[in-house]
């Protein structure tokens, strides 16, 4: 839901040349990518799927099909580090940057947000600033890295998406990649919390609507 909202934001604020999805062996890629393609098509934006099968083969993460079970619980719990794919954003941004320069795009947008900071080191602003500098300095075009949601939480993104007219029923979050959202993994918990915080109706079908776990460090 973050990336789809970012696509709609970018379409409003800029001329969008293309959208990119990465198929890297995550358990949920087969659920997420078709919906990304659907939104791109609805906006008349070119959509490219880039396959990175080496990630599933060589990297260790429970997010990958080659890894263990995706844990349930709050998305800020330490156990969610099991879902980190090492240096994923750096690899994807490097590829996307080369593609951007090749199609004469002046920048690219990533939907990393404040809620990612607790678990994912390659979503934090220090990393994004360094990566943005590398992209700008390493390309003739001086490709810019835009991160419009870096200071927002998931609820604020849900609210922004609602204002942009995003159909959240046609987005996917669940890391388990089943027939419907499980409702209990970290990303499902985050999604459920976001709609509640934003005061936006949640159109998602969940296998479980068990009570949401407490945020770590809070009663």
Residue frames as qw, qx, qy, qz and C-alpha x, y, z in Angstrom:
[[0.000, 0.884, 0.468, 0.000, 0.00, 0.00, 0.00],
 [0.331, -0.729, 0.108, 0.589, 2.99, 2.32, 0.54],
 [0.337, -0.164, 0.592, 0.714, 4.41, 1.93, -2.95],
 [0.162, 0.590, 0.706, 0.356, 1.02, 2.20, -4.64],
 [0.136, -0.916, -0.292, 0.239, 0.32, 5.40, -2.72],
 [0.360, -0.571, 0.318, 0.665, 3.76, 6.67, -3.73],
 [0.330, 0.216, 0.695, 0.602, 2.95, 5.92, -7.37],
 [0.035, 0.810, 0.560, 0.174, -0.27, 7.95, -7.16],
 [0.298, -0.844, -0.043, 0.445, 1.57, 10.75, -5.34],
 [0.404, -0.310, 0.491, 0.706, 4.30, 10.80, -7.98],
 [0.264, 0.472, 0.700, 0.466, 1.71, 10.81, -10.77],
 [0.074, -0.918, -0.386, 0.049, 0.16, 13.91, -9.21],
 [0.338, -0.845, 0.125, 0.395, 3.44, 15.74, -8.54],
 [0.208, -0.538, 0.629, 0.522, 5.63, 14.68, -11.48],
 [0.740, 0.420, -0.338, -0.403, 5.66, 13.21, -14.98],
 [0.713, -0.320, 0.622, -0.059, 6.10, 9.49, -14.29],
 [0.359, 0.535, -0.653, -0.399, 8.16, 7.67, -16.92],
 [0.682, 0.041, -0.719, -0.127, 7.88, 4.13, -15.54],
 [0.674, -0.528, 0.337, -0.391, 7.19, 2.02, -12.47],
 [0.458, 0.395, -0.794, 0.063, 9.36, -0.90, -11.41],
 [0.849, -0.400, 0.171, -0.300, 8.61, -4.06, -9.42],
 [0.148, 0.548, -0.821, 0.056, 11.23, -6.57, -8.29],
 [0.951, -0.122, -0.141, -0.246, 10.61, -10.32, -8.24],
 [0.143, 0.652, -0.690, 0.281, 13.28, -11.52, -5.83],
 [0.523, -0.017, -0.849, 0.075, 11.79, -14.70, -4.42],
 [0.247, -0.136, 0.523, -0.804, 9.74, -13.19, -1.59],
 [0.153, 0.265, 0.940, -0.154, 6.81, -15.29, -0.43],
 [0.271, 0.686, 0.498, -0.455, 4.37, -12.55, -1.41],
 [0.075, -0.350, 0.458, 0.814, 5.81, -11.41, -4.77],
 [0.018, 0.243, 0.854, 0.459, 3.18, -13.36, -6.72],
 [0.070, -0.738, -0.651, 0.165, 0.41, -11.49, -4.85],
 [0.189, -0.728, -0.079, 0.654, 1.98, -8.04, -4.84],
 [0.239, -0.245, 0.516, 0.785, 3.35, -7.64, -8.36],
 [0.111, 0.467, 0.756, 0.444, 0.10, -8.17, -10.35],
 [0.128, -0.858, -0.460, 0.190, -1.57, -5.48, -8.26],
 [0.283, -0.597, 0.192, 0.726, 1.33, -3.10, -8.87],
 [0.209, 0.068, 0.690, 0.690, 0.92, -3.74, -12.60],
 [0.011, 0.689, 0.715, 0.119, -2.81, -3.07, -12.29],
 [0.167, -0.851, -0.216, 0.449, -2.29, 0.35, -10.71],
 [0.274, -0.398, 0.433, 0.761, 0.39, 1.31, -13.23],
 [0.166, 0.313, 0.771, 0.528, -1.91, 0.34, -16.11],
 [0.048, -0.803, -0.587, 0.094, -4.79, 2.33, -14.61],
 [0.176, -0.838, 0.014, 0.517, -2.54, 5.42, -14.53],
 [0.678, 0.734, -0.004, 0.042, -1.14, 4.78, -17.99],
 [0.195, -0.819, 0.538, 0.035, 2.37, 4.19, -16.64],
 [0.694, 0.390, -0.605, -0.006, 4.87, 1.73, -18.10],
 [0.733, -0.533, 0.352, -0.235, 5.49, -1.12, -15.65],
 [0.573, 0.483, -0.660, 0.052, 8.61, -3.27, -15.64],
 [0.877, -0.447, 0.132, -0.113, 9.19, -6.41, -13.55],
 [0.310, 0.689, -0.640, 0.141, 12.87, -7.06, -12.82],
 [0.954, -0.213, -0.204, -0.054, 13.77, -10.60, -11.77],
 [0.025, 0.709, -0.632, 0.312, 16.47, -11.06, -9.13],
 [0.932, -0.163, -0.273, -0.174, 16.43, -14.82, -8.56],
 [0.559, 0.320, -0.572, 0.507, 19.91, -14.73, -7.05],
 [0.289, -0.493, 0.366, -0.735, 18.44, -13.15, -3.89],
 [0.887, -0.238, 0.042, -0.393, 16.37, -16.20, -2.98],
 [0.915, 0.196, -0.311, 0.167, 19.32, -18.47, -3.74],
 [0.568, 0.324, -0.401, 0.642, 22.06, -16.59, -1.91],
 [0.140, -0.468, 0.289, -0.823, 20.48, -14.42, 0.79],
 [0.294, -0.251, -0.870, 0.306, 19.15, -15.42, 4.21],
 [0.291, -0.059, 0.189, -0.936, 15.72, -14.10, 5.20],
 [0.254, 0.295, 0.890, -0.239, 12.40, -15.59, 6.31],
 [0.432, 0.577, 0.073, -0.690, 10.72, -13.24, 3.85],
 [0.321, 0.445, -0.691, -0.472, 12.09, -15.38, 1.03],
 [0.909, 0.030, -0.187, -0.370, 10.60, -18.65, -0.19],
 [0.703, 0.276, -0.596, 0.273, 13.90, -20.28, 0.71],
 [0.018, -0.395, 0.568, -0.722, 13.62, -19.06, 4.31],
 [0.092, -0.221, -0.903, 0.358, 11.65, -20.12, 7.38],
 [0.076, -0.713, -0.692, -0.089, 8.16, -19.19, 8.49],
 [0.032, 0.544, 0.013, 0.839, 7.17, -15.53, 8.58],
 [0.215, -0.204, -0.740, 0.603, 6.65, -14.63, 12.25],
 [0.223, -0.769, -0.512, -0.312, 3.42, -13.29, 13.70],
 [0.471, -0.544, -0.345, 0.603, 3.34, -10.30, 16.03],
 [0.056, 0.945, 0.101, -0.307, 3.84, -6.55, 16.05],
 [0.720, 0.625, 0.004, 0.302, 5.94, -5.21, 13.19],
 [0.050, 0.854, -0.382, 0.351, 8.31, -3.42, 15.59],
 [0.855, -0.449, 0.259, -0.035, 9.20, -6.55, 17.58],
 [0.165, -0.675, 0.668, 0.264, 12.81, -7.72, 17.30],
 [0.648, 0.070, 0.754, 0.077, 11.69, -11.06, 15.87],
 [0.588, 0.757, 0.228, -0.169, 10.66, -9.20, 12.71],
 [0.049, -0.755, 0.556, 0.344, 14.36, -8.82, 11.89],
 [0.590, -0.004, 0.793, 0.151, 13.95, -12.34, 10.48],
 [0.557, 0.688, 0.466, 0.009, 12.15, -10.72, 7.52],
 [0.013, 0.860, -0.286, -0.422, 15.00, -8.36, 6.64],
 [0.867, 0.396, 0.152, 0.262, 16.52, -9.13, 3.23],
 [0.562, -0.515, 0.108, 0.638, 20.16, -7.98, 3.55],
 [0.173, -0.400, 0.306, 0.846, 20.87, -4.72, 1.70],
 [0.400, 0.518, 0.743, 0.141, 17.72, -5.16, -0.40],
 [0.197, 0.923, 0.248, -0.218, 16.94, -1.48, -0.92],
 [0.194, -0.706, 0.449, 0.512, 20.51, -0.67, -1.91],
 [0.378, -0.007, 0.826, 0.418, 20.46, -3.37, -4.58],
 [0.305, 0.676, 0.667, 0.067, 17.03, -2.41, -5.89],
 [0.044, 0.930, 0.070, -0.358, 17.78, 1.31, -5.88],
 [0.294, -0.498, 0.588, 0.566, 21.03, 0.73, -7.76],
 [0.336, 0.259, 0.820, 0.384, 19.20, -1.17, -10.49],
 [0.163, 0.832, 0.525, -0.079, 16.35, 1.34, -10.57],
 [0.134, -0.820, 0.143, 0.538, 18.84, 4.21, -10.79],
 [0.288, -0.234, 0.710, 0.599, 20.56, 2.68, -13.82],
 [0.237, 0.530, 0.781, 0.231, 17.17, 2.13, -15.43],
 [0.022, 0.883, 0.317, -0.344, 16.10, 5.70, -14.60],
 [0.144, -0.659, 0.370, 0.639, 19.15, 7.21, -16.27],
 [0.299, 0.014, 0.824, 0.481, 18.69, 4.91, -19.27],
 [0.132, 0.650, 0.710, 0.238, 15.13, 6.17, -19.88],
 [0.169, 0.412, 0.044, 0.894, 16.06, 9.82, -19.21],
 [0.493, -0.754, -0.416, -0.120, 14.24, 10.02, -15.89],
 [0.128, 0.710, -0.318, 0.615, 15.53, 12.69, -13.53],
 [0.265, -0.390, 0.664, -0.580, 14.71, 10.88, -10.30],
 [0.537, -0.189, -0.798, -0.197, 13.04, 7.94, -8.67],
 [0.520, -0.484, 0.173, -0.682, 10.61, 7.57, -5.78],
 [0.436, -0.028, -0.879, 0.192, 10.79, 5.09, -2.91],
 [0.532, -0.594, -0.281, -0.534, 8.02, 4.65, -0.33],
 [0.534, -0.073, -0.652, 0.534, 10.18, 3.97, 2.74],
 [0.349, -0.735, -0.182, -0.552, 8.41, 5.42, 5.79],
 [0.199, -0.627, 0.507, -0.556, 8.90, 6.13, 9.47],
 [0.875, -0.259, 0.223, -0.343, 7.37, 2.84, 10.61],
 [0.905, 0.319, -0.249, 0.134, 10.14, 0.94, 8.80],
 [0.154, 0.787, -0.469, 0.370, 12.91, 2.52, 10.83],
 [0.670, -0.534, 0.426, -0.291, 12.72, 0.23, 13.85],
 [0.900, -0.037, 0.433, 0.038, 13.55, -2.95, 11.93],
 [0.779, 0.483, 0.248, 0.313, 14.91, -2.12, 8.48],
 [0.440, -0.574, 0.127, 0.679, 18.29, -0.28, 8.41],
 [0.280, 0.044, 0.544, 0.790, 18.03, 0.32, 4.65],
 [0.025, -0.745, -0.583, -0.321, 14.81, 2.31, 5.13],
 [0.388, -0.734, -0.257, 0.495, 16.26, 4.90, 7.52],
 [0.275, 0.959, 0.055, -0.039, 16.96, 8.45, 6.43],
 [0.339, -0.727, 0.512, 0.307, 20.71, 8.21, 7.08],
 [0.574, 0.021, 0.744, 0.341, 20.90, 5.35, 4.58],
 [0.454, 0.743, 0.484, 0.091, 18.54, 7.06, 2.13],
 [0.019, 0.962, -0.139, -0.234, 20.58, 10.27, 2.25],
 [0.392, -0.517, 0.667, 0.366, 23.79, 8.35, 1.55],
 [0.550, 0.280, 0.745, 0.253, 22.16, 6.35, -1.24],
 [0.323, 0.896, 0.295, -0.077, 20.72, 9.51, -2.73],
 [0.121, -0.851, 0.384, 0.337, 24.18, 11.08, -2.75],
 [0.490, -0.211, 0.772, 0.346, 25.63, 7.98, -4.45],
 [0.507, 0.574, 0.629, 0.130, 22.93, 8.04, -7.13],
 [0.181, 0.967, 0.078, -0.163, 23.35, 11.75, -7.78],
 [0.194, -0.780, 0.513, 0.300, 27.14, 11.59, -7.89],
 [0.492, -0.171, 0.815, 0.252, 27.29, 8.33, -9.83],
 [0.503, 0.577, 0.624, 0.157, 25.12, 9.35, -12.79],
 [0.272, 0.153, 0.282, 0.907, 25.61, 11.91, -15.53],
 [0.225, -0.619, -0.495, -0.567, 21.97, 12.90, -15.06],
 [0.030, -0.234, 0.532, -0.813, 22.40, 13.44, -11.32],
 [0.508, -0.383, -0.686, -0.354, 19.43, 11.15, -10.61],
 [0.274, -0.402, 0.399, -0.777, 17.55, 12.29, -7.50],
 [0.329, -0.226, -0.910, 0.111, 16.12, 9.98, -4.84],
 [0.392, -0.384, -0.008, -0.836, 12.72, 11.16, -3.62],
 [0.330, -0.202, -0.889, 0.244, 11.35, 9.72, -0.37],
 [0.271, -0.479, -0.159, -0.819, 8.09, 11.58, 0.28],
 [0.754, -0.503, -0.285, -0.312, 6.99, 9.34, 3.16],
 [0.590, 0.234, -0.605, 0.480, 10.27, 9.06, 5.08],
 [0.029, -0.184, 0.523, -0.832, 8.89, 11.05, 8.05],
 [0.669, -0.163, -0.104, -0.718, 5.36, 9.58, 7.91],
 [0.383, -0.125, 0.885, -0.235, 3.94, 6.53, 9.62],
 [0.071, 0.183, 0.914, 0.354, 1.72, 3.94, 7.95],
 [0.099, 0.681, 0.657, -0.309, -1.48, 5.59, 9.19],
 [0.073, 0.716, -0.074, -0.691, -0.49, 8.88, 7.59],
 [0.015, -0.212, 0.770, 0.601, 0.24, 7.05, 4.34],
 [0.099, 0.436, 0.893, 0.047, -3.21, 5.40, 4.48],
 [0.099, 0.772, 0.373, -0.504, -4.77, 8.83, 4.96],
 [0.023, 0.571, -0.406, -0.713, -2.74, 10.30, 2.09],
 [0.083, 0.020, 0.902, 0.424, -3.69, 7.40, -0.17],
 [0.152, 0.611, 0.754, -0.187, -7.37, 7.85, 0.62],
 [0.112, 0.775, 0.070, -0.617, -7.15, 11.51, -0.39],
 [0.026, 0.446, -0.651, -0.614, -5.44, 10.45, -3.63],
 [0.792, 0.227, -0.062, -0.563, -8.24, 8.00, -4.39],
 [0.168, 0.372, -0.912, -0.050, -6.12, 4.86, -4.01],
 [0.870, -0.151, -0.223, -0.414, -8.17, 1.64, -4.09],
 [0.205, -0.566, 0.754, -0.262, -6.53, -0.12, -1.16],
 [0.881, 0.025, 0.385, -0.274, -8.56, -3.26, -1.81],
 [0.853, 0.505, -0.051, 0.125, -6.24, -3.72, -4.79],
 [0.133, 0.752, -0.579, 0.284, -3.02, -3.63, -2.75],
 [0.918, -0.154, -0.362, 0.057, -1.13, -6.37, -0.94],
 [0.184, -0.803, 0.451, -0.343, 0.83, -6.31, 2.33],
 [0.883, -0.360, 0.258, -0.154, 0.88, -9.80, 3.87],
 [0.015, 0.669, -0.731, -0.136, 4.36, -11.32, 3.85],
 [0.584, -0.079, 0.802, -0.101, 2.96, -14.86, 3.92],
 [0.227, 0.308, -0.610, -0.694, 1.47, -14.54, 0.43],
 [0.276, 0.218, 0.927, -0.133, -1.59, -16.73, 0.98],
 [0.109, 0.542, 0.724, 0.413, -5.01, -16.58, -0.66],
 [0.183, -0.901, -0.226, -0.323, -5.99, -13.70, 1.65],
 [0.069, 0.653, -0.476, 0.585, -4.12, -11.52, 4.14],
 [0.537, -0.139, -0.790, 0.262, -3.35, -13.58, 7.24],
 [0.388, -0.796, -0.207, -0.416, -4.12, -10.72, 9.62],
 [0.767, -0.635, -0.005, 0.090, -1.45, -11.71, 12.16],
 [0.760, 0.111, 0.007, 0.641, 2.01, -11.26, 10.59],
 [0.333, -0.447, -0.126, 0.821, 3.91, -8.02, 11.17],
 [0.025, 0.019, 0.402, 0.915, 2.85, -6.42, 7.91],
 [0.290, -0.535, -0.703, -0.368, -0.80, -7.34, 8.39],
 [0.402, -0.634, -0.474, 0.460, -0.73, -5.92, 11.93],
 [0.230, -0.289, 0.100, 0.924, 0.83, -2.74, 10.56],
 [0.098, -0.260, -0.606, -0.745, -1.82, -2.55, 7.81],
 [0.353, -0.630, -0.688, -0.070, -4.70, -3.05, 10.24],
 [0.375, -0.569, -0.293, 0.671, -3.30, -0.41, 12.61],
 [0.191, -0.060, 0.292, 0.935, -2.82, 2.04, 9.74],
 [0.187, -0.465, -0.619, -0.605, -6.44, 2.04, 8.64],
 [0.439, -0.681, -0.554, 0.190, -7.62, 2.40, 12.23],
 [0.389, -0.442, -0.097, 0.802, -5.26, 5.32, 12.87],
 [0.080, 0.037, 0.411, 0.907, -6.22, 7.03, 9.60],
 [0.419, 0.377, 0.484, -0.669, -9.94, 6.56, 10.20],
 [0.441, 0.365, -0.535, -0.621, -10.16, 5.02, 6.74],
 [0.914, 0.005, 0.207, -0.349, -12.34, 1.94, 6.12],
 [0.244, -0.446, 0.836, 0.207, -10.21, -1.17, 5.74],
 [0.773, 0.315, -0.176, -0.521, -11.31, -3.06, 2.61],
 [0.232, 0.454, -0.860, -0.018, -8.94, -5.97, 3.25],
 [0.915, -0.194, -0.211, -0.283, -10.07, -9.58, 3.71],
 [0.052, -0.586, 0.750, -0.302, -8.14, -11.14, 6.59],
 [0.633, -0.064, -0.769, -0.058, -8.01, -14.79, 7.59],
 [0.514, -0.451, -0.601, 0.414, -7.86, -13.68, 11.24],
 [0.069, -0.753, -0.028, -0.654, -9.03, -10.58, 13.04],
 [0.696, -0.389, -0.464, 0.386, -7.47, -11.56, 16.34],
 [0.252, -0.951, -0.088, 0.158, -6.82, -8.64, 18.72],
 [0.509, 0.746, -0.256, 0.344, -3.89, -6.53, 17.62],
 [0.763, -0.236, -0.330, 0.504, -0.71, -7.07, 19.66],
 [0.263, -0.930, -0.055, 0.249, 0.62, -4.24, 21.80],
 [0.478, 0.791, -0.271, 0.267, 3.45, -2.14, 20.43],
 [0.777, -0.065, -0.398, 0.483, 6.75, -3.17, 22.04],
 [0.317, 0.079, -0.325, 0.888, 7.56, -1.10, 25.09],
 [0.367, -0.214, 0.023, -0.905, 3.96, -0.04, 25.60],
 [0.317, 0.084, 0.840, -0.433, 1.25, -1.54, 27.79]]
